[in-house]
Amino acid sequence: MTQRHDPFPAESAGAPGAPGRPANPGTSARPDRPANPGTSAQPGRPSTDAPARTRRDGIFRRALRPARTLAGRLIIAFVILVGTAATFLGFASVTLLKQYLVSTIDQDLTTNARSVERMFLQEMPGASQSSLNLSDFFVRVNWGIAGQRDVTTYELPNPGAVEEFGYPRELERIASLGSEEPVTVPSTLYGSDWRVLVHPISPTSTGGLITGNIIIAQPLGPIEFTIARLRLIFVLAGLATVLAAGLAVTGLVSRTLRSLRDIEAATHTIAEGHLAERVPHGEDDDEVGMLANSINVMLAQIEHAFAEKERSEAKMRRFVSDASHELRTPLATVRGYSELYRLGGVPPERVPEAMERVESEANRMAGLVEDLLQLARLDENRPLNLDCVNLAKLADNAILDFRVRAPQRTATVVALDGSTPPPKVVEVHGDADRITQVIANLLSNVLAHAPEASPVEVAVGIAEGQPTIEVRDHGPGISEADSQRIFERFYRPDYSRSRESGGSGLGLAIVAAIMAAHHGTARALTTPGGGLTVQLTFPAPSEPCQSPDALAPAHPSGQE
């Protein structure tokens, strides 16, 4: 009986550690050569490590420069995410496919091992390569008679498979393990493996006369070739996917962030002082559009605030200039008379006249300072003493006071349409003292500028649902241009006449400030037939009220 062995043992003659050969010739030390020539120090020659390191750091920083921007970080993060997902998907697909193909081979090994066992037992002892021909399989049958030490080996390799994939190694070791599970072993040819199954010959099928095993193997080369091609396909597809996704997200991010770059450019322009510049925006339903709208609203408020600040500063400069000018004249008069009197330039008989002039200018300064103080208090937005006020009663009282000051003038209280008697009750929520001051200032203005022969009316009523008072004179009136500025501080249509009459140019400014504090309006209109009409409009009461004077009859001032 002939005994055969595996002609391709697993041992290799060239194993590491063989006598006479160094473990790693490429790294053997030589006594005449330094371990690292590139870093050896040489006298008189400066080291080049620092400049090289600086160049490497500069290249590294330039490479990371795009990652510092928001767009770069978004693109890199998205590409990494897509690349990771593609890698995981490809790895999982290849792994699952390989497991499936290997499991298919394992099933084929088990099935064919049983077939080989049946065929071998039926044909022995004349089993041959032709009778047990199995395509793409390597078969080795180790058998012997029970109780005997001799073992006969039949090796039935497939010539084509052995030539292409070599012989499987470690068959004796695998057989000695006694495992009936398929295992993977290397081949005698580099880069190829075999799947090996050791199938014991069943004692029951031979009546216990024959023992041994059947070693059947199938090369994994076709599977590995398929897996390698599939892996290459996945790599190329993953790279294409990452590239396409990177290009797509680059375009999307660039389009989305273009609005942010426009916002940045607009803010730089605004920072240079162009407050009228606005941030361009596209869609209003995305975050960038809403941000642009919010910035535009903020810019509009800032522009308005700056414009108001400039107007306020200009008004303040004009106010200070006008106040200084108004105070300079009486102060010069007082100082002039004082120096003239001190130097003896005033004759004794004219001393009373000089003192009268000094007193007049002092009173004028006192009135101007009082008006300035009142305007300053109004500018502070101090709260008013609001109560239910009857405008008809206040108008009647103002006419009575006016008649005391100018008994020679004709002054009446009328309805808004000019008829008499006027309404007895026209109520508003307001400060009675301030409203009385407004009417008194307007009547003083009439007394100063309207001819004595012209009548004066104070009209009271409801105009378009709002309580209204109109102070009318029939004098020369003012021009349209003057009517637009008459409520400005220190504005005078006729400076010389105003100074001679003792006006400071603040009376109508006080009127406008008091009306603004009441959330009302003051307008300069032209009286029918000639003259000036100042219309005072108050907001209607939000709830009904009844003033203490509402039940008392109005003073009969409508008749002289």
C-alpha positions, 0 to 999 in steps of 0.5 A: 500500500502506497503512502503519499504526502502533501508535496507542498509543505507549509514550511518555507526555506527562507523563513526569518531567523535562518542562520547566516542572514541578518534579521534586517539588513536594511537597518544594520548599523555601520561603524563609519556611517551616522545613524541619521546623516540629515540631522548630523551637526557639522561644524561651521554649517548652520542647521536648515531645520528651522527654515524647512519647518517654517516653510512646512508650517506656511504650506500647512497654514495655506492649506487650512486657510479655506477651512477658516471660512464658514463656507469652507467649514460647511463644504469640508464637513459635508464632504467628510460626512458624504465620504464617511457614509460612502465608505461605510456603505461600500465596506458594509456591502463588500463585507456582506457580499463576501460573507454570502459568497463564502457561505455559498462555497461552504455549502458547496464544500459540505455537499461535495464532501458527502458526494465524494465520500459516497463515490469513494466508498462505492468505487474503492479500491479503484477510485481514480481522478476520472471517476471523482473528477470535481471541477474547481475543487482540490480533494484529498482522501486519507483512509485506512483499515480500522486497527491498522496504522497505515494510511492511504492518501488519494489526492485529486487536484484539479489541474486548472485550479492548481495551476492558477491558484496553487496548492492549499497549505497547512492541510495536515495541521487543519486535519489534525485539529479535528474541526468539521467547520470550513476554514481559510488557508493560504496557497502556495501562490502569493495572493490566493487563498483556499477554503478547506473542509475536513470531512470525516468518513462516517464509520456507520457507512463502512461498518466500522471497517474504514476510517479517515477523512476527506479534505476538500478545498475550493480556491477563493481566487474568483471570489477575491477577484470579484470582491476586488473589482467590486471594491474598486467600483465602490471606491470610484463611485464613492469618489465620484459621489463625494466630488459631485456632492462637494461641487453641489454643496459648494454651489449651494453654499456659495449661492446662500452665502452670497447674500452674507457677502453682500451684507458684509460689503453693505455694512462696510459701506455703511461704516464709512458713513453712507447711512442711506445704504441698504442691505440687498436681500432675496427671499424673505422666507429664509434665514438670510433674507430675514437677517437682511430685513432685520438689518435694513430695519435697524439701519433705517432706525439708525439713519433716522436717529442720526438725522434726528440727532443732526437736526437736534444739534442744528436746532440747538446750535441755532437756539443757542445762537438766537438766545445769545443774540436775544440776550446780547441786545438787552444786556448791551442796553443795560451795560451801556446805560450803566456805563453812561450813568457812571461816567456822568453822561446822563443829564439829571433830568433824563435819569428817570428815562434811562432807569426806565430803559434799564428796567424795560430791558431787564424785564425783557431778559427776565421774560426771555429767561422764563420762556427758555426755562419753560421750553426746557421743562417741556422738552424734558417731557414732564407729566401734565396734570391731566383732567377733564377740561371744558375748552369753551370755559377756558376760551371764555375766560381768556377773552375776559382777560384779553378785554381787561388788557385791551378794552378798546379791542373787539373780542368774542367767543364764537362757534367754529362756523362763526355763529353765536352763541358758541357751544357750552361744553367742548371737553378734552383730557388736558392740563387746564393751566397749560391750555390757558397759557396757549390761548393767552400766548396766541392772544398776546401775539394778536395784541402785539401784531394785529391792528387795533381796529381788527376784531379778534375771535376765539372759535370753539367746537368739534372739527372732524371728531376732534375738539378744536380751538381757533384764534383768529385775527384780521390783520395783515397775516403772514406768507405761506413760507412763514406759516411753515416756520412760525412755530420754530423757536426765535423765528420772526417774520418781522424782526424789527416789529417783534423787538419793538413790541417786546416779543422774544420769538418763543411764544408760538414755540411754547404753544407748539410744545404744549400742544405736542405734550397733549398729543395735539397739533397747532397749525397756522392758517389764513383767516377768510378775508385776511389775517392769521388763524392758529388752529389747535386740535386736541385728541378726542377723549377715549372715554366720556368725561365731565368737567366741573364747569360743564354744568355751569353756564358759560360766561356771556362773553359772546356779547360786549 
